Amino acid sequence: MASVIKIYALFLGSALLMFGGGLQGLLLSVRGAEENFSLLALGLIGTGWSVGFVAGSLLVPLIVRKVGHIRAFSVMAAIGTITILLNLLLINDISWILLRALSGFCFAGAAMIVESWLNEVADNKSRGTIFSIYVTINMAASTMGQIAMSVTGTAGYIPFIVGAISFICAVLPTALTSSPQPKPLQSAKPDIGLLYRTSPIAVIAAFSVGMANGAFGTLAPVYGYEQGLDASGIALLFAVAAILGAVAQVPFGRLSDRIDRRLVLIGLSGSAAVIGALTAIINPSAGWLMYVLFAAYGFAANPIYAVAVAHANDFAKDGGFAKIAGGMLLIMGIGLAIGPAVASLIMGAWSPVGLFVVTATFHGALAGAAYLRMRARKSLDAAYRQPFQPVSDKLTTPETLVLDPRGDRDSDEGQDWKEAPVPDELIETEGRSDVQDGKL
């Protein structure tokens, strides 16, 4: 019973964290546009978040080793709270860029500590269930935070105060726990070379998703604002895209368990590219067509990263999941940092709808690359694949990889997910260019 109570308390803490993060991210983009920040400044606010998040994923484990989980989490929550309040007091672009980086750093650290506690409670039988619930709660809470902006609006101090309350309340589950602190946090140990040898398309997918979704997440609210939507309309616009994207993960993931995952990547990224191109051509004004296009974009674009992780993990030898997934995190983080800045320049030089030229370009490139990889290596039989697991494309930390049940085989106590080991010849030919037309 104590373990159950502890798990639900941590779920609550994570939900509060994600609620505040969802509200803050959308709020800063829209309020920044209302304050007449330049498009480049708005893009760099998104870049700052990504840089801070990656830095937090790498450095927070060192902080935790020195002061412990509870103190470290309290510090992260306190600084995160101070940061969003400073966003209210210092309304200028330079301050917001720097504060957004600090916010990303603290958010990564706080999320990692919650995940480490969940990982301590989970065993091999419950890890899959706990991980699925955790991902679902995160997606739902983040979406609710975005929807909350339709109630709080963007003017004045209320939305900032609501975000601050959410952040500081997230500390309560860990601060009140009487159980021993969990094991030290996992440091990210990405191996880009191993990732590329295992799955070149995973490298391309991680970077493309980072570029496209990083630009969309930061600057689509600005596009909505420029097209005449108010705070409630923008919040609903993002909620529709997020909900459809979350719903799409399971069916497309299960489909990728049965057919070549690269076919699913081609279908999803190709559809996202077409939707982005249509949006750029039509350039819809505020109205039902914009909501339809955003919903379709979320439905197609959001599951791509999770399918790419599953594909890379299919070919990972025992002990390789953490390094491979860590490499994908690093590459996606680079894309998330660059994408908003690049998109802001294109939007400034052309028009706000130029955002969707960026998303269509990178999704289209991914679809083409996946097709070429299908000609270079045959599909892995479904009997050898790791079961698909939903995963966020922007709220993942190295500690999430430890909680992911697919990482169980990285330890001697893990579950045997496969019916048989992956044939070595399939792994060894993954990076070769002399294998054509699906023949080894």
C-alpha positions in Angstrom: 0.0 0.0 0.0 2.8 2.4 0.8 4.4 1.8 -2.6 1.0 2.4 -4.3 0.5 5.7 -2.4 4.0 6.7 -3.3 3.6 6.0 -7.0 0.4 8.1 -7.1 2.0 10.9 -5.2 4.8 11.0 -7.7 2.4 10.9 -10.6 0.7 13.9 -9.1 4.0 15.7 -8.7 4.9 14.9 -12.4 1.4 16.1 -13.5 1.8 19.4 -11.7 5.2 19.9 -13.2 3.9 19.2 -16.7 0.9 21.4 -16.2 3.1 24.3 -15.4 5.5 23.5 -18.2 2.7 23.3 -20.8 1.2 26.6 -19.6 4.5 28.4 -19.5 5.7 27.3 -22.9 2.6 28.4 -24.7 2.2 31.6 -22.6 5.7 32.9 -23.4 5.3 32.5 -27.1 1.9 34.3 -27.2 2.8 37.0 -24.7 6.1 37.6 -26.4 4.2 38.2 -29.7 1.9 40.5 -27.9 4.9 42.4 -26.6 6.2 42.8 -30.1 9.3 40.6 -29.7 11.0 39.9 -33.0 10.5 36.6 -34.6 14.2 35.8 -34.1 13.8 36.5 -30.3 10.8 34.3 -30.1 12.7 31.5 -31.9 15.6 31.9 -29.5 13.3 31.6 -26.5 12.6 28.1 -27.8 16.3 27.5 -28.4 17.1 28.6 -24.9 14.7 26.0 -23.5 16.2 23.2 -25.5 19.8 24.1 -24.6 18.9 24.4 -20.9 17.0 21.1 -21.0 19.9 19.2 -22.5 22.4 20.8 -20.1 20.2 19.9 -17.2 20.0 16.3 -18.4 23.8 16.1 -18.4 24.6 18.2 -15.2 21.8 17.6 -12.7 23.0 14.0 -11.9 26.2 15.6 -10.6 24.3 18.0 -8.4 22.1 15.2 -7.0 25.2 13.1 -6.1 26.4 16.1 -3.9 23.3 17.1 -2.1 20.8 14.3 -2.6 17.5 13.9 -4.4 15.2 15.8 -2.1 17.3 18.9 -1.8 18.1 18.9 -5.5 14.5 18.6 -6.4 13.5 21.4 -4.0 16.2 23.6 -5.5 15.0 22.9 -9.1 11.3 23.6 -8.2 12.2 26.8 -6.4 14.4 28.1 -9.2 11.7 27.1 -11.7 9.1 29.0 -9.7 11.4 32.1 -9.4 12.1 31.9 -13.2 8.5 32.1 -14.3 7.9 35.0 -11.8 10.9 36.8 -13.3 9.3 36.3 -16.7 6.6 38.6 -15.3 8.9 41.1 -13.8 11.4 41.3 -16.7 9.4 41.5 -19.9 12.1 41.9 -22.5 13.5 39.5 -25.1 17.0 39.1 -23.7 15.8 38.3 -20.2 13.2 35.8 -21.5 15.8 33.9 -23.6 18.1 33.6 -20.6 15.4 32.7 -18.2 13.9 30.1 -20.6 17.3 28.4 -20.7 17.4 28.3 -16.9 13.8 27.1 -16.8 14.7 24.2 -19.2 17.6 23.3 -17.0 15.5 23.1 -13.8 12.6 21.3 -15.6 15.0 18.6 -16.8 16.4 18.1 -13.3 13.0 18.0 -11.6 11.6 15.6 -14.1 14.7 13.3 -13.8 14.3 13.1 -10.0 10.6 12.2 -10.2 11.5 9.5 -12.8 14.2 8.1 -10.6 11.8 7.7 -7.7 9.3 5.9 -10.0 12.1 3.7 -11.3 13.1 2.8 -7.7 9.5 1.7 -7.0 9.0 -0.2 -10.3 10.0 -3.8 -10.7 10.3 -5.8 -13.9 6.6 -6.8 -13.8 5.2 -3.3 -13.2 7.7 -1.2 -15.1 5.7 -1.3 -18.4 2.5 -0.3 -16.7 4.1 2.5 -14.7 6.0 3.8 -17.7 2.8 3.9 -19.8 0.8 5.7 -17.1 3.6 8.1 -16.6 3.8 9.0 -20.3 0.0 9.4 -20.5 -0.1 11.6 -17.5 2.7 13.8 -18.8 0.9 14.3 -22.2 -2.4 14.9 -20.6 -1.1 17.4 -17.9 0.9 19.3 -20.5 -2.1 19.6 -22.7 -4.3 20.8 -19.8 -1.7 23.4 -19.0 -2.0 24.7 -22.5 -5.8 24.7 -22.3 -5.5 26.6 -19.0 -4.3 29.6 -21.0 -7.8 29.9 -22.5 -9.0 30.6 -18.9 -6.2 32.7 -17.5 -5.5 34.6 -20.7 -2.1 36.1 -21.4 -2.5 39.6 -20.0 -1.5 40.7 -16.5 0.0 38.5 -13.9 -2.5 35.7 -13.3 -1.1 33.1 -15.9 2.4 33.5 -14.5 1.1 33.1 -10.9 -0.8 30.0 -11.8 2.3 28.5 -13.4 4.4 29.3 -10.4 1.9 27.7 -8.0 1.9 24.6 -10.2 5.7 24.4 -10.1 6.1 24.9 -6.4 3.3 22.4 -5.6 5.2 19.7 -7.6 7.8 19.6 -4.8 5.4 18.3 -2.2 5.3 14.6 -3.1 9.1 14.3 -2.8 9.5 16.7 0.1 7.0 14.7 2.2 8.3 11.2 1.5 9.8 9.2 4.3 11.3 6.4 2.2 15.0 6.1 1.4 16.3 8.2 -1.5 16.6 6.3 -4.7 19.8 5.3 -6.5 21.9 8.1 -8.1 20.5 9.6 -11.3 21.7 8.2 -14.6 24.1 10.4 -16.5 23.5 10.5 -20.3 25.9 8.2 -22.1 25.0 8.8 -25.7 27.0 6.9 -28.4 26.3 8.6 -31.7 28.6 6.1 -33.6 26.8 3.1 -32.2 23.4 4.7 -33.0 24.4 5.3 -36.6 25.8 1.8 -37.0 22.6 0.4 -35.5 20.1 2.6 -37.4 21.1 5.5 -39.7 17.4 6.4 -40.1 17.1 6.8 -36.4 19.7 9.6 -36.5 17.9 11.3 -39.4 14.5 10.9 -37.7 15.8 12.3 -34.3 17.2 15.4 -36.0 14.3 15.9 -38.3 11.8 15.6 -35.5 13.8 18.1 -33.4 13.9 20.6 -36.2 10.3 20.3 -37.2 8.6 19.9 -33.9 10.9 22.4 -32.1 10.0 25.0 -34.6 6.3 24.1 -34.5 6.1 24.0 -30.7 7.8 27.4 -30.3 6.5 29.4 -33.2 3.1 27.9 -34.2 1.5 30.0 -31.3 3.0 33.0 -32.9 1.6 32.0 -36.3 -1.9 31.6 -34.7 -1.6 35.0 -33.1 -0.6 36.6 -36.4 -3.6 35.0 -38.1 -6.0 36.6 -35.6 -6.6 34.0 -32.9 -7.0 35.1 -29.3 -5.5 33.3 -26.3 -8.4 30.9 -26.1 -8.2 30.1 -29.8 -4.5 29.4 -29.6 -4.9 27.2 -26.5 -7.6 25.2 -28.3 -5.5 25.0 -31.4 -2.6 23.4 -29.6 -4.9 21.2 -27.5 -6.4 19.7 -30.6 -2.9 19.0 -32.1 -1.6 17.5 -28.9 -4.6 15.3 -28.2 -4.7 13.9 -31.7 -1.0 13.3 -31.6 -1.3 11.4 -28.3 -4.2 9.4 -29.6 -2.2 8.5 -32.7 0.8 7.0 -30.9 -0.8 3.7 -29.9 -2.4 2.6 -33.2 0.6 3.6 -35.3 2.9 2.1 -32.7 1.0 -1.2 -32.8 1.0 -1.1 -36.6 4.7 -0.7 -36.6 5.0 -3.9 -34.4 3.4 -5.8 -37.3 4.9 -4.2 -40.5 8.2 -2.6 -41.3 8.5 0.4 -39.0 10.1 2.4 -41.8 6.9 2.1 -43.8 5.1 3.7 -40.8 7.8 6.4 -40.7 7.3 7.1 -44.4 3.5 7.3 -44.0 3.6 9.6 -41.0 6.4 11.9 -42.1 5.1 12.0 -45.7 1.7 13.0 -44.4 3.1 15.6 -42.1 5.1 17.0 -45.0 2.0 17.2 -47.2 0.0 18.8 -44.4 2.7 21.4 -43.8 2.9 22.2 -47.5 -0.9 22.6 -47.7 -0.8 24.9 -44.7 1.9 27.0 -46.4 0.0 27.2 -49.6 -3.5 27.9 -48.2 -2.2 30.0 -45.3 -5.6 29.7 -43.5 -7.1 32.5 -41.5 -8.6 31.9 -38.1 -11.4 29.4 -38.5 -12.3 25.7 -38.8 -9.7 25.0 -41.6 -6.8 26.0 -39.4 -8.0 23.7 -36.6 -8.4 20.8 -39.1 -4.9 21.3 -40.4 -3.3 21.6 -37.0 -5.2 18.5 -35.8 -4.0 16.6 -38.9 -0.4 17.8 -38.3 -0.4 16.6 -34.7 -1.9 13.3 -35.6 0.9 12.7 -38.2 3.9 14.3 -36.6 3.7 13.4 -32.9 4.1 9.6 -33.2 7.2 9.8 -35.5 9.8 10.0 -32.7 8.4 7.1 -30.7 8.3 4.8 -33.8 11.9 5.8 -34.7 13.1 4.9 -31.1 11.3 1.6 -31.5 13.0 0.9 -34.8 16.5 1.7 -33.4 15.8 -0.4 -30.4 14.8 -3.4 -32.5 18.5 -3.6 -33.7 20.1 -2.8 -30.4 22.2 -5.6 -28.9 21.8 -6.4 -25.2 23.0 -3.4 -23.2 22.7 -1.0 -26.1 19.3 0.6 -25.5 20.4 3.3 -23.1 23.3 4.4 -25.3 21.2 4.4 -28.5 18.2 6.1 -27.0 20.6 8.6 -25.3 22.2 9.3 -28.6 18.7 10.0 -30.1 18.0 12.4 -27.2 21.2 14.3 -27.9 20.6 14.6 -31.6 16.9 15.6 -31.1 18.0 18.1 -28.6 20.3 19.7 -31.2 17.4 19.9 -33.6 15.1 21.3 -31.0 17.7 24.1 -30.4 18.3 24.9 -34.0 14.8 24.5 -35.4 13.1 27.5 -33.7 16.0 29.9 -34.7 16.0 28.7 -38.3 12.2 28.9 -38.6 12.1 32.4 -37.1 14.5 33.7 -39.7 12.5 32.2 -42.6 9.2 33.6 -41.1 10.8 37.0 -40.8 12.2 37.0 -44.3 9.0 35.6 -45.9 5.9 35.5 -43.7 4.7 33.7 -40.6 3.4 30.8 -42.7 7.1 30.1 -43.6 7.1 28.0 -40.4 5.4 25.2 -42.3 7.9 25.3 -45.1 10.4 24.3 -42.5 8.3 21.5 -41.0 7.4 20.2 -44.5 11.1 20.2 -45.6 12.3 18.2 -42.7 9.4 15.8 -42.7 9.7 15.3 -46.4 13.5 14.6 -46.1 12.8 12.0 -43.4 10.2 10.2 -45.6 12.7 10.1 -48.5 15.5 8.9 -46.2 13.3 6.1 -44.8 12.4 5.0 -48.3 16.1 4.8 -49.3 16.9 2.8 -46.1 14.2 0.3 -47.0 16.1 -0.4 -50.2 19.4 -0.8 -48.3 18.2 -3.4 -45.7 15.4 -5.8 -45.3 12.8 -5.6 -42.5 13.4 -7.3 -39.2 10.9 -10.1 -38.6 8.1 -9.1 -36.2 9.1 -12.0 -33.8 12.4 -10.2 -33.1 11.1 -6.8 -32.4 10.8 -4.9 -29.1 7.2 -4.0 -28.2 6.3 -0.4 -29.0 6.1 2.1 -26.1 4.6 5.6 -26.4 7.1 8.3 -25.6 7.1 12.1 -25.8 9.2 13.8 -28.5 10.2 16.7 -26.2 9.9 15.8 -22.5 12.3 12.9 -22.4 15.3 12.7 -20.0 18.1 10.1 -19.5 16.2 8.9 -16.5 13.1 8.2 -18.6 15.2 5.7 -20.5 15.9 3.8 -17.3 12.2 3.7 -16.5 11.4 2.5 -20.1 10.7 -1.2 -19.9 12.7 -1.7 -23.2 15.8 -0.9 -21.2 15.3 -4.0 -19.0 17.5 -6.1 -21.2 20.4 -3.7 -20.4 20.6 -5.4 -17.0 20.9 -9.0 -16.0 17.6 -8.9 -14.2 15.6 -7.6 -17.2 12.8 -9.3 -19.0 13.4 -11.3 -22.1 11.3 -9.4 -24.5 12.5 -11.2 -27.6 11.6 -14.6 -28.8 15.1 -15.0 -30.2 18.2 -12.8 -30.4 18.5 -10.4 -33.3 20.7 -12.1 -36.0 24.1 -10.5 -36.0 24.1 -10.1 -39.8 21.1 -7.8 -39.6 22.9 -5.5 -37.2 26.2 -5.5 -39.0 24.6 -4.6 -42.4 22.6 -1.7 -41.0 25.3 0.9 -41.7 26.4 -0.6 -45.1 25.7 1.1 -48.4 26.5 -2.0 -50.5 23.3 -3.8 -49.6 20.7 -3.0 -52.2 17.1 -3.8 -53.0 16.4 -5.5 -49.6 18.9 -8.3 -50.2 21.7 -9.0 -47.7 
